[in-house]
Amino acid sequence: AEPQGRVRVTCPPGLVHFRIGDLVARFMDRYPLVQVYLKSTSRPIDVITDSIDVSIRVSTPPLEEGDLVRRILAQSPQRIVAS
């Protein structure tokens, strides 16, 4: 009747500070029976070996092929430039 249990999430450090940290905090307030384990890393993750439920990554299209379910959550027009 109410979500409960542990959810293991991973995402790059920049996203934790920019968006994900706040979203996870609000989610945990709304669903107090869910324990969110948030791992911040930039290294490649094997979601099966590392027992990760949700992996949020920043990448450029196209998404790589595989057996995992992938969704584009957002697109950003940001660019890195130098002169």
N, C-alpha and C positions, 0 to 999 in steps of 0.2 A: 504493500500500500504506500510505502514511502521509500525513496532511494536510500540505500545503505551499503556499507562495505568500503573497500579500499580501491582507489583508482590511482594508477601510477602514470604520471605525465612527464614528458621531457620536452624541453625547448631550449633554444639558444639564450645565453645570458642577456643579450640586448632586448629580447622580447619579454623576459621576466620583468625588467624594469620599465619597459615602455607600455605594455598592455596586459600580459598574461597574469602577472602577480595580482593586480587589482581584480581581474575577472575571477581568479581562483578564490580570492578572499570573499568576494560577494557570493560565489557559488557555495562555499563552505558555510556562510551565514544562513543561506536559504535552505541548505540540506545538511543539518548538523550531524546526521548519522553517517555521512560519507566522509571518509578520511582521504584527503588528497595528498599523495606523495609527489612533490614536484622536484624533478632533478634538472638542474640547469647545466647544459653542456653544449659545446660546439662540435664535439667529435661525432663521427658517424655512429649511429645507433642500430643495433640489431634488435628489433622489438621482440622477437621470439626469445632469443638467448637472454636478453636483459629483462624479460618479463614486463615489458612496457605496454600499457593499455592504449595510451594516446601519445603520439609523437608529433610535435609541431615543428616544422622546419621552414626555413627561408630558402627558396630555390628559384631558378629560372625555368620557364617552360622549355620543352615539354617535360612532363613528369615522367620519371623512369618507369618502365614496365615492371610488373611483379604481381604477386598474389595478394598483396595487401590492398585494402580499400583506401584510396587517396581522394582528398577533396581540396579544392582551392578555397581557402577561407577568406582571403583578401588579396587585392593587387595593389601595388604601390608604385607611383611614378618616380620615386626617389632615384637619384643618380649620384655616383661618386665622380667628381671631376677635379682636375688640377690644371694649373697653368704655369 
